[in-house]
Amino acid sequence: MKLDILAFGAHPDDVELGCSATLAKEISLGKKVGIIDLTLGELGTRGSATIRKQEADKAAEILGVSIRENLGFADGFFVNDKEHQLAIIKIIRKYQPEIVLCNAVDDRHIDHPKASKLVSNACFLSGLLKIETMLDGVQQEKWRPPKVYHYIQWKNIEPDFVVDVTNFMDKKKEAVLAYSSQFYNPKSNEPETPITSKNFIDSIIYRAQDLGRIVGVEYAEGYTVERYVAVNDLGKLL
């Protein structure tokens, strides 16, 4: 299956927090979208890998993505090496996305910038003919995604562009809250973390509102780029 957009996250819930309103909007426009989680999030303070998998499946259903896969890398300890690059190259060649979305280039959690660089490197390497990969006994064709963008996570990184997601924030919040083990729950007896406060959940909305305010819409999600963004028509800019 060829996908229009493939979104990668170091952990289940990264994609939901970073870019799920954009994905919901693109899906509403008829685009085929997939999510790849690199780890099971097994080192998370709350919940468990099993619970996170169930939550990820629920979030995928809410968003209506075409596929969601987990590569089973070691949470906290995966590295940017040949083994991990090849695993991602196989996925990129399998789905041949036109656009790849990946973790923030700089962030509080060490896995986020690691995943950002790992996926970016794999996107480039996937386009090299002499790197051979096999899927189900068949040699894969090379594929380099034309566009690679990085969503914004914990840190308030200045975006290079934003996407108007005004009508899709409810869907984003629903997908995020599918991870009930991870976020604000006043009845929980599990330890508090930086993402379990009500303020963190509220920040999902007020960050999108602030980015939207700046460009004259109600809500927006921001991205950084690896090369200049080009447009064919100045009239298409908001």
N, C-alpha and C positions, 0 to 999 in steps of 0.2 A: 504494500500500500504506500503510495506516495503522499506525503503530507505537505501542506502549505507552510505550517509553522511547527517547530519542535522546541519545546521549552524544557530546559534542564534545571534541576535543583539539587544541591548537595544533600538536602534532607527532604522528606515528605513534609510539606507545608511551605517550603521556600517559594515555590512557584505561585501558590495561592496568595501568599503575602506580597510577593513582588509584582506579579503581572496578570493576575487572574481576571481582572476586569477587562483588560485588553484582549485576553483570550476569549472571554465570553462575547465580547463585541465582534471579534473576527469570526467566531463560530456562527453568530447570528447572521453574518454576511455570507455564509455558505462555505467558509474556509474549513479545511480539514486540519485539525490541531491535535498534537500529541504531547504527553508529558513523560520525561525520563527522570526518575529519582536515582541519584548515585548511591545512596546508602539507605538503610532501613531506619536511621535515626535511633539506633540502639543505645547510644550513650545519653539520650535525653533524660533529664532529671525526673520527669513525670512520665507515666505510662510505660509502654513496652514496645518492642518492635512489632509484636503481633497486633497490638492495639493501633499503632500508627499505620500499619498496612490496611486495617479495616477502615480507618479514618480517611486514608488516601483514596481508597476505592469509592467511598461515599462522596468525597469532594470531586472526584473525576466524573461521577454520575451527575452531580449537581451542575458542573460546568458543561457537560456534554461532549467531552473530548473523545476522539476516535480511538486512541490507545493510551495506556499508561503502563510503563514497565519500570522495574527496579533492577539496577545492575549489581546490587549486593556488595558494593565496596565497603571497606571498613570505616565506620563512622569515626571521625577524628584522626584517622591514621592513613587514609588513602593519600597517594602521592602522584605527582605528575611525571610518570615514567612510561616506558614503552608498553608495558602490560596494560595499564589503565587507558592509555591513549588508543591502543588497538581495540579495546572493548567499546569505546565510544565511536571510533571510526566505523566499526561494524554496524552500529546503530544508525549513524549518519547515512551510510551507504544503503542500509535497509530501507529507510524512509525518505531519503533524498529531499529534505526540506528546502524550501526557498529561503526561509528565515529561521535562524536559531536565536533563541533567547536564553541567556544564562545568568548565573549569579553576579552579584555586585563585584566590581574590580577591587574594592577595599571595604572591609566591614569588621564589626566586632568579633564575630565568630570566625575562627581561623579556617574553617572548611569553606567558607564562602569565597574568599579570594583564591584559594587553592582550586576550587571547582571552576571558578571563572577562567583562570589561566589554562587549566587542563582541557576544558571544553573548547576554548578558543584555539589552542594548539592542535587539538584533534580535528577541528573544522578545516584547518589549513592542510594538515597531513592527509586528510581524507581525499584531497584532490590530486595526490601524487600517484601516478600510474604504477610506479615500481613498488609501492606498498600493497602487497597482495593479502586479501582477506577472503575467508570462505563463510558462507551461510547456508546451512542445510546441504552441505556437500557441493555447493555451486559457488564459483568464484564471483565475487562482487565487482561491480563496475565502480570506478572512482567517482567521487562526488564532493564538490566543495560548495557549501551553502553560499549563495551570493551575498547574504546579509547576516551579520552577527551583531546582536545588540545585548547590552547588559542592563538588567533591571536594578532598581535601587532598594536596599534593605534597611538595616538598622541606622546607618549613618546618613545624614542629609547631604548626599553627594549632589553637586550641581548637574542637572540633566543636560544633555545635548539636544534632546527633543522630548516632547510630551505627546501623549495620545489622549484625546478627548474620550472619557469613559463615563460621561454624565448619566447615561441610562443603565449602567451596569454595575454600580457600586453595591446594590442590594445582593446581586448574584455573587459578587466577590466576598462580601461579608458572610453570606451563607456558606460559601465554600471554605472560608477560613474557620468558621465556627464548627465545621464538621470535625475539626481536630479538638474535640471537647476535652481530651486529656491534657492538652498543652497550654490552654489559655485561661483567661479569668474565670474562676469558679469559686465563689465565696464559701461554698459548702465543702470544698476539697480540703483534705487533711495532708496532702502531699506538700513537699517543700516549695517555697516561693522561688521564682526565677525572674530574670529581667522581662520575660514575655508573659508572665501570668497576671500582671496588674491590669486593672480596668483602663488605666491611662494608655497602656500599649494598644489595647483594642480600639480605644478612641482615636489613637494616632493614625490608624489605618484610614479613618475618615478625614481627620483634619489635615493630614499631609496631602491627600488627594484634593481636598477643597482648596488648599493653599496653592498647589500647582495649577489647579483650574482657574483660580482667581487671577493669577498672573497672566494667563493667556486668554481670559475672558470667557471661560466656560465654567460649569458648576464643579466638575471633577476631572482630574487628569492623572495619568501614571507617567513617570519619567524614566528615561533610558539614557545610557551613555553609549558611544559608538567607537568603533575602531578605525573608521575612516570617515571622510566627509559624507554628510547626507546631501544628496542631490535631488532636485525637483525638476520636472519638465515644464511646469506651468506655475508662475508666481500666484496666479489666482486660486490655486488649490491650498495655499497656506492659510491657516486660521488667523 
